[in-house]
């Protein structure tokens, strides 16, 4: 059971009157936060009162402070700890940086538990008794399995990007974590999209939650302009180059696969642009270096998969390109939400092929808008050249296959091209053949070795015959099963 609070008219433009403690108010003023966003104004008083909450707001509206401020205030009053679960490593690191800004002067200690980092270092941080644990579900389950962390004193549980955390990918992991938490706790869920199916799953973790929607779920930012370009698949690369020449600002490009993201980044680099890539095949340090380099301007173009659709907070991204349309319409909202953040304007371009009309209709139904579609033919080619395509996949590992149709072998076999050629005039019948032991006459019988029952002297033994006579083995002439 849940109650819905609709968006109210803003009567105040400051954080005053939201129930925030004076010390936290002083920190907020020092950080330069003057006026709260709609989701902050409505969720902070409810969360401070201790009620469970489902917050739905557009991307880039400050949801981290919406749950970070009341969580820190409740932890200071109740002497408990907080647990924040995030779907990606980058988002967990970003949440940790935001919470440290608020709680640095309060002596707040945090621990980030994510994959790709040293387990020894993370366990050392947990031994320092942190106030807040920010984790991804996979690494937290590993540490729980080793009994290196105690979650029995968690007072506030936060699921950031709750729709992603409660889908079929993370739901089994959450079911392993929830039993380690106390039953009496506060649970906060925040996301930009949350359909009815995800809400039904969330009801198992919440008690009479308040649902706050400052905008209908799936709404996009007002300052982002969108367009869809219908293009042939083989002309996408040339269209990307043309688009990068038109827009000179920082650009974020989304691909569906990590192989496609890697190859597209290589093509963009050869075109004279500085580019980096983020996908699951990159290590954590490589991903963080690419993200930080994109923030400071070292890389103008960042090519990523959907793991970056929820973990990037850069306020000045001018353009977002969907090189491939996402598999889910909800991911489209998070992708284009990387631009037009913090009151800035932005533009989003999506490439679609002729067989993706159903995907376009699903996106328009979710965002409740009609996206203008531009149809272009084949891109102009120079001197009749063929369109440029992504390079074929190459394998860096050496050849380790055996002979064809020969099955697995123990030794290292040579590649086909390195085998010595057959001598001329040779045939299979002219080669020397090894003698067949079963056709070379009877074997010699060892008179000092007893024969098994059912074996023939000098022949192959019957391995199905009984080794010894027993009452349990009684030969019978009856058919089997009667």
C-alpha positions as CSV (number, residue, x, y, z in Angstrom):
1,X,0.0,0.0,0.0
2,X,1.4,3.4,-0.9
3,X,0.2,7.0,-1.0
4,X,1.0,9.5,-3.7
5,X,1.9,13.1,-3.0
6,X,1.6,15.3,-6.1
7,X,3.8,18.2,-6.9
8,X,3.0,21.2,-4.8
9,X,3.5,24.9,-5.6
10,X,6.8,26.2,-4.4
11,X,6.4,28.8,-1.7
12,X,10.0,28.9,-0.5
13,X,13.2,29.2,-2.3
14,X,15.6,28.1,0.5
15,X,16.3,25.1,2.6
16,X,14.7,26.7,5.6
17,X,11.6,25.1,7.0
18,X,12.5,21.6,5.8
19,X,13.5,20.3,9.3
20,X,17.2,20.3,8.6
21,X,19.5,20.5,11.6
22,X,21.3,23.9,12.1
23,X,24.8,22.2,11.6
24,X,23.7,20.7,8.3
25,X,22.2,24.0,7.3
26,X,25.5,25.7,7.8
27,X,27.3,23.1,5.7
28,X,24.7,23.5,2.9
29,X,25.2,27.2,2.8
30,X,29.0,26.8,2.6
31,X,28.6,24.4,-0.3
32,X,26.6,27.1,-2.2
33,X,23.2,25.3,-2.3
34,X,20.8,28.1,-2.1
35,X,17.4,26.8,-3.3
36,X,16.3,23.1,-3.2
37,X,15.0,21.3,-6.2
38,X,11.4,20.1,-6.2
39,X,12.4,16.5,-5.3
40,X,14.6,17.8,-2.5
41,X,11.8,20.1,-1.1
42,X,9.2,17.3,-0.9
43,X,11.4,14.3,0.1
44,X,13.6,15.8,2.8
45,X,10.9,16.5,5.4
46,X,9.3,13.0,4.8
47,X,12.7,11.2,5.0
48,X,13.7,13.1,8.2
49,X,10.5,11.9,9.8
50,X,11.6,8.3,9.3
51,X,9.0,7.1,6.8
52,X,9.7,4.9,3.8
53,X,9.8,6.8,0.6
54,X,9.7,6.3,-3.2
55,X,11.0,9.4,-5.0
56,X,10.6,9.8,-8.7
57,X,12.1,12.8,-10.4
58,X,13.9,13.7,-13.6
59,X,17.6,13.0,-14.0
60,X,19.9,15.7,-12.9
61,X,17.6,17.1,-10.2
62,X,19.7,16.4,-7.2
63,X,18.4,13.1,-5.9
64,X,21.7,12.3,-4.1
65,X,21.2,15.3,-1.7
66,X,17.5,14.4,-1.4
67,X,18.4,11.2,0.4
68,X,21.9,12.2,1.7
69,X,20.8,15.1,3.9
70,X,18.0,13.2,5.8
71,X,20.1,10.0,6.1
72,X,23.0,11.8,7.7
73,X,20.7,13.6,10.1
74,X,19.0,10.4,11.2
75,X,22.3,8.6,11.6
76,X,23.5,11.3,13.9
77,X,20.4,11.2,16.0
78,X,19.8,7.4,16.2
79,X,23.5,6.3,16.3
80,X,22.9,3.8,13.5
81,X,24.5,3.2,10.1
82,X,23.4,3.7,6.6
83,X,23.7,1.4,3.5
84,X,23.5,2.8,-0.1
85,X,23.2,0.3,-2.9
86,X,24.0,1.4,-6.5
87,X,24.0,-0.6,-9.8
88,X,27.3,0.7,-11.1
89,X,30.8,1.3,-9.7
90,X,30.9,4.9,-11.1
91,X,27.6,5.8,-9.4
92,X,28.9,4.4,-6.1
93,X,32.0,6.5,-6.3
94,X,30.0,9.6,-7.2
95,X,27.6,9.1,-4.3
96,X,30.6,8.7,-2.0
97,X,32.0,12.0,-3.2
98,X,28.7,13.8,-2.6
99,X,28.2,12.5,0.9
100,X,31.8,13.4,1.8
101,X,31.1,17.0,0.8
102,X,28.3,17.2,3.4
103,X,29.8,15.1,6.2
104,X,33.4,16.0,6.0
105,X,33.1,18.6,8.8
106,X,30.9,16.2,10.8
107,X,33.6,13.5,10.9
108,X,31.6,11.2,8.6
109,X,33.4,8.0,7.6
110,X,32.4,6.1,4.5
111,X,33.4,2.9,2.9
112,X,33.0,2.1,-0.8
113,X,32.5,-1.6,-1.5
114,X,32.7,-2.2,-5.3
115,X,34.2,-4.7,-7.7
116,X,37.5,-4.0,-9.4
117,X,39.3,-2.7,-6.3
118,X,41.5,-4.4,-3.8
119,X,39.4,-6.5,-1.3
120,X,42.1,-6.0,1.3
121,X,41.8,-2.3,1.2
122,X,38.0,-2.4,1.4
123,X,38.1,-4.8,4.4
124,X,40.5,-2.3,6.1
125,X,38.0,0.5,5.5
126,X,35.2,-1.7,7.0
127,X,37.3,-2.3,10.2
128,X,37.3,1.5,10.8
129,X,33.6,1.3,11.6
130,X,32.3,3.6,8.9
131,X,29.0,5.5,9.3
132,X,27.8,4.8,5.7
133,X,28.6,1.9,3.4
134,X,28.2,2.6,-0.4
135,X,28.3,-0.7,-2.3
136,X,27.4,-2.6,-5.4
137,X,25.4,-5.8,-4.7
138,X,27.9,-8.3,-6.1
139,X,30.9,-7.3,-4.0
140,X,28.8,-6.8,-0.9
141,X,27.5,-10.4,-1.2
142,X,31.1,-11.6,-1.5
143,X,32.1,-9.9,1.7
144,X,28.9,-11.1,3.5
145,X,29.8,-14.7,2.4
146,X,33.2,-14.3,4.2
147,X,31.4,-12.8,7.3
148,X,33.6,-9.7,7.2
149,X,30.8,-7.2,7.6
150,X,27.9,-6.8,10.0
151,X,24.7,-5.2,8.7
152,X,22.6,-5.8,11.8
153,X,22.9,-2.1,12.8
154,X,21.8,-0.6,9.5
155,X,19.1,2.0,10.2
156,X,18.7,3.5,6.7
157,X,18.7,1.6,3.4
158,X,18.9,3.6,0.2
159,X,18.4,2.1,-3.3
160,X,19.6,4.6,-5.9
161,X,18.4,4.0,-9.4
162,X,15.8,1.7,-7.8
163,X,14.3,0.6,-11.1
164,X,17.6,-0.9,-12.1
165,X,18.2,-2.4,-8.7
166,X,14.8,-4.1,-8.6
167,X,14.8,-5.6,-12.1
168,X,15.6,-9.2,-12.8
169,X,19.3,-8.5,-12.9
170,X,19.7,-7.3,-9.3
171,X,16.6,-8.7,-7.6
172,X,18.2,-12.1,-6.7
173,X,21.1,-10.3,-5.2
174,X,18.9,-8.0,-3.1
175,X,17.1,-11.1,-1.8
176,X,20.4,-12.3,-0.5
177,X,21.3,-9.0,1.2
178,X,17.9,-8.1,2.8
179,X,17.9,-11.0,5.3
180,X,21.2,-9.6,6.8
181,X,19.4,-6.2,7.5
182,X,17.2,-5.5,10.6
183,X,13.5,-5.6,10.0
184,X,13.0,-2.3,11.7
185,X,14.7,0.2,9.3
186,X,13.9,3.0,6.9
187,X,14.1,2.3,3.2
188,X,14.4,5.1,0.6
189,X,14.0,4.4,-3.2
190,X,14.9,7.0,-5.8
191,X,14.8,6.8,-9.6
192,X,13.7,8.6,-12.7
193,X,11.7,5.7,-14.0
194,X,9.6,3.1,-12.1
195,X,6.8,1.1,-13.7
196,X,4.1,-0.8,-11.9
197,X,6.0,-4.1,-12.0
198,X,9.0,-2.6,-10.3
199,X,6.7,-0.9,-7.7
200,X,5.1,-4.3,-6.9
201,X,8.6,-5.7,-6.2
202,X,9.5,-2.7,-4.1
203,X,6.4,-3.2,-1.9
204,X,8.1,-6.3,-0.4
205,X,10.9,-4.1,1.0
206,X,8.8,-1.1,2.2
207,X,6.3,-0.4,4.9
208,X,3.5,2.0,3.9
209,X,5.8,4.1,1.6
210,X,5.0,7.6,0.5
211,X,5.4,8.0,-3.3
212,X,6.6,11.4,-4.3
213,X,6.5,12.3,-8.0
214,X,7.6,15.7,-8.9
215,X,7.2,14.7,-12.6
216,X,5.5,11.8,-14.3
217,X,7.8,8.8,-14.4
218,X,9.8,8.7,-17.7
219,X,9.7,12.5,-18.0
220,X,12.8,14.1,-19.6
221,X,14.4,17.4,-18.8
222,X,12.7,20.5,-20.3
223,X,15.9,22.0,-21.7
224,X,16.9,18.9,-23.7
225,X,16.0,18.9,-27.4
226,X,15.6,15.6,-29.0
227,X,15.6,14.2,-32.6
228,X,15.8,10.8,-34.3
229,X,17.6,10.3,-37.6
230,X,16.6,7.3,-39.7
231,X,19.8,6.1,-41.3
232,X,21.1,3.0,-42.9
233,X,23.3,0.8,-40.7
234,X,26.3,1.1,-42.9
235,X,26.1,5.0,-42.9
236,X,26.2,5.5,-39.2
237,X,29.9,6.0,-38.9
238,X,30.0,8.7,-41.5
239,X,27.0,10.4,-39.9
240,X,28.8,10.3,-36.5
241,X,31.8,12.1,-38.1
242,X,29.6,14.7,-39.7
243,X,27.8,15.3,-36.4
244,X,31.0,15.7,-34.4
245,X,32.1,18.3,-36.9
246,X,28.9,20.3,-36.4
247,X,28.9,20.2,-32.6
248,X,32.1,21.4,-31.0
249,X,31.3,20.7,-27.4
250,X,31.7,17.6,-25.2
251,X,29.8,14.6,-26.6
252,X,28.7,11.4,-25.0
253,X,28.0,8.5,-27.4
254,X,26.1,5.3,-26.3
255,X,26.5,1.9,-27.9
256,X,24.7,-1.3,-27.2
257,X,27.7,-3.6,-27.0
258,X,31.1,-3.2,-25.5
259,X,32.8,-4.4,-28.7
260,X,30.9,-1.8,-30.6
261,X,32.0,0.9,-28.1
262,X,35.6,-0.1,-28.4
263,X,35.7,-0.1,-32.2
264,X,33.7,3.2,-32.4
265,X,36.2,4.9,-30.1
266,X,39.1,3.7,-32.3
267,X,37.4,5.1,-35.4
268,X,36.8,8.5,-33.7
269,X,40.4,8.7,-32.6
270,X,41.6,8.1,-36.2
271,X,39.3,10.9,-37.3
272,X,41.3,13.4,-35.2
273,X,39.1,13.7,-32.0
274,X,40.2,12.9,-28.5
275,X,38.1,10.0,-27.3
276,X,37.8,7.5,-24.4
277,X,35.7,4.4,-23.8
278,X,33.8,3.0,-20.8
279,X,32.4,-0.5,-20.7
280,X,32.6,-3.6,-18.5
281,X,35.8,-4.9,-20.2
282,X,37.7,-1.9,-18.8
283,X,39.2,-2.0,-15.3
284,X,37.9,0.3,-12.6
285,X,41.0,2.5,-12.9
286,X,40.6,2.8,-16.6
287,X,36.9,3.7,-16.3
288,X,37.6,6.3,-13.7
289,X,40.5,7.8,-15.7
290,X,38.3,8.0,-18.8
291,X,35.4,9.6,-16.8
292,X,37.7,12.1,-15.0
293,X,39.4,13.0,-18.3
294,X,36.0,13.6,-19.9
295,X,35.1,15.9,-17.0
296,X,38.3,18.1,-17.2
297,X,38.3,18.2,-21.0
298,X,41.1,15.8,-21.7
299,X,38.7,13.7,-23.9
300,X,36.1,15.5,-25.9
301,X,34.2,12.3,-26.8
302,X,33.3,9.5,-24.4
303,X,31.9,6.3,-25.9
304,X,30.1,4.1,-23.4
305,X,27.6,1.4,-22.9
306,X,24.6,1.6,-20.7
307,X,26.7,1.2,-17.5
308,X,27.5,5.0,-17.9
309,X,23.8,6.0,-18.4
310,X,23.4,6.1,-14.6
311,X,26.8,7.0,-13.3
312,X,27.9,10.2,-15.0
313,X,27.3,13.6,-13.5
314,X,28.8,16.2,-15.9
315,X,27.0,19.4,-16.1
316,X,28.3,20.7,-19.4
317,X,27.7,17.8,-21.8
318,X,26.5,19.5,-25.0
319,X,25.4,16.5,-27.0
320,X,24.3,12.9,-26.4
321,X,24.3,10.5,-29.4
322,X,22.5,7.2,-29.3
323,X,24.6,5.3,-31.8
324,X,22.4,2.3,-31.1
325,X,18.9,2.6,-29.6
326,X,18.6,1.0,-26.1
327,X,17.0,-2.3,-25.6
328,X,14.6,-0.8,-23.0
329,X,12.8,2.5,-23.4
330,X,13.6,3.4,-19.8
331,X,17.3,3.4,-20.6
332,X,16.6,6.1,-23.2
333,X,15.5,8.5,-20.5
334,X,18.6,7.9,-18.4
335,X,20.9,8.2,-21.5
336,X,19.6,11.6,-22.6
337,X,19.5,12.7,-18.9
338,X,23.3,13.0,-19.0
339,X,22.8,16.3,-20.8
340,X,20.7,19.4,-19.8
341,X,21.7,19.0,-16.1
342,X,21.6,21.7,-13.4
343,X,19.7,24.1,-15.6
344,X,21.9,23.8,-18.6
345,X,20.6,23.2,-22.2
346,X,21.5,20.1,-24.2
347,X,20.7,18.2,-27.3
348,X,20.2,14.4,-27.9
349,X,20.4,12.7,-31.3
350,X,19.4,9.0,-31.8
351,X,20.2,6.9,-34.8
352,X,17.6,4.4,-35.9
353,X,17.2,2.0,-38.8
354,X,14.1,1.2,-40.8
355,X,13.3,-1.9,-38.7
356,X,13.2,0.0,-35.3
357,X,9.8,1.8,-35.6
358,X,8.4,-0.2,-32.7
359,X,11.3,0.9,-30.5
360,X,10.7,4.6,-31.4
361,X,7.0,4.2,-30.5
362,X,7.9,2.6,-27.2
363,X,10.1,5.6,-26.3
364,X,7.4,8.1,-27.3
365,X,4.8,6.3,-25.1
366,X,7.2,6.4,-22.1
367,X,8.2,10.1,-22.4
368,X,4.7,11.1,-23.5
369,X,6.2,13.2,-26.3
370,X,6.5,13.0,-30.1
371,X,10.2,13.1,-31.1
372,X,10.8,14.6,-34.5
373,X,12.2,12.1,-37.0
374,X,14.5,13.1,-39.8
375,X,14.9,10.7,-42.7
376,X,18.1,10.8,-44.7
377,X,19.3,8.6,-47.6
378,X,22.7,7.3,-48.1
379,X,25.5,9.6,-47.0
380,X,27.5,11.2,-49.8
381,X,30.6,9.2,-50.7
382,X,33.8,10.4,-52.2
383,X,34.8,8.9,-55.6
384,X,32.4,6.1,-55.2
385,X,34.1,4.6,-52.1
386,X,32.3,2.1,-50.0
387,X,30.9,3.2,-46.6
388,X,33.3,2.9,-43.7
389,X,32.4,0.1,-41.3
390,X,33.6,-1.0,-37.9
391,X,36.7,-3.1,-38.3
392,X,36.3,-6.8,-38.0
393,X,36.9,-8.4,-34.6
394,X,40.5,-9.6,-34.1
395,X,41.9,-12.1,-31.6
396,X,45.2,-11.3,-30.0
397,X,45.6,-14.7,-28.4
398,X,47.7,-17.4,-30.3
399,X,46.2,-20.2,-32.2
400,X,45.6,-23.2,-29.9
401,X,43.3,-25.4,-31.9
402,X,43.9,-29.0,-32.8
403,X,43.3,-30.9,-36.0
404,X,40.0,-30.5,-37.6
405,X,37.4,-33.0,-36.3
406,X,40.1,-34.6,-34.1
407,X,38.7,-33.5,-30.8
408,X,40.6,-32.1,-27.9
409,X,44.3,-32.9,-27.6
410,X,46.7,-32.6,-24.7
411,X,49.7,-31.1,-26.6
412,X,50.0,-27.8,-28.4
413,X,49.2,-28.3,-32.0
414,X,50.6,-26.2,-34.8
415,X,48.4,-24.0,-36.9
416,X,47.1,-25.3,-40.2
417,X,49.4,-23.0,-42.2
418,X,52.5,-24.1,-40.4
419,X,52.1,-27.8,-41.0
420,X,54.7,-29.4,-43.3
421,X,53.3,-30.4,-46.7
422,X,52.9,-34.0,-47.6
423,X,55.6,-35.5,-49.8
424,X,54.6,-35.7,-53.5
425,X,53.2,-39.0,-54.6
426,X,52.4,-40.1,-51.1
427,X,49.1,-41.6,-50.2
428,X,47.5,-42.8,-47.0
429,X,47.9,-46.5,-47.9
430,X,51.6,-46.1,-48.6
431,X,52.4,-44.7,-45.2
432,X,53.7,-47.1,-42.5
433,X,50.9,-48.1,-40.3
434,X,51.1,-49.1,-36.7
435,X,50.1,-52.6,-35.9
436,X,46.7,-53.1,-34.5
437,X,47.1,-55.0,-31.2
438,X,43.6,-56.6,-31.6
439,X,44.4,-58.0,-35.0
440,X,48.0,-59.1,-34.5
441,X,47.1,-62.5,-33.1
442,X,46.3,-63.7,-29.6
443,X,48.0,-62.1,-26.7
444,X,50.5,-63.9,-24.5
445,X,48.9,-65.3,-21.4
446,X,50.7,-64.8,-18.1
447,X,50.3,-68.1,-16.3
448,X,50.9,-66.5,-12.9
449,X,48.1,-64.0,-13.2
450,X,44.6,-65.2,-12.5
451,X,42.0,-64.6,-15.2
452,X,38.8,-62.8,-14.5
453,X,35.5,-64.7,-14.8
454,X,34.2,-64.6,-18.3
455,X,37.5,-63.8,-19.9
456,X,39.1,-65.9,-22.6
457,X,42.8,-66.9,-22.6
458,X,44.7,-64.7,-24.9
459,X,41.7,-62.5,-25.7
460,X,40.0,-59.4,-24.4
461,X,38.4,-59.7,-21.0
462,X,34.7,-59.3,-20.5
463,X,34.5,-56.3,-18.3
464,X,30.8,-56.8,-17.8
465,X,31.2,-60.2,-16.2
466,X,31.0,-60.4,-12.4
467,X,34.3,-60.4,-10.6
468,X,33.2,-63.0,-8.1
469,X,30.1,-65.0,-7.4
470,X,27.6,-63.6,-5.0
471,X,24.1,-64.4,-3.9
472,X,23.1,-61.0,-5.0
473,X,24.0,-61.8,-8.6
474,X,21.8,-64.6,-9.8
475,X,21.7,-65.2,-13.5
476,X,18.2,-65.5,-14.9
477,X,16.7,-66.2,-18.3
478,X,13.7,-63.9,-17.6
479,X,13.5,-60.7,-19.7
480,X,14.5,-57.5,-17.9
481,X,11.8,-55.9,-15.9
482,X,9.6,-58.9,-15.3
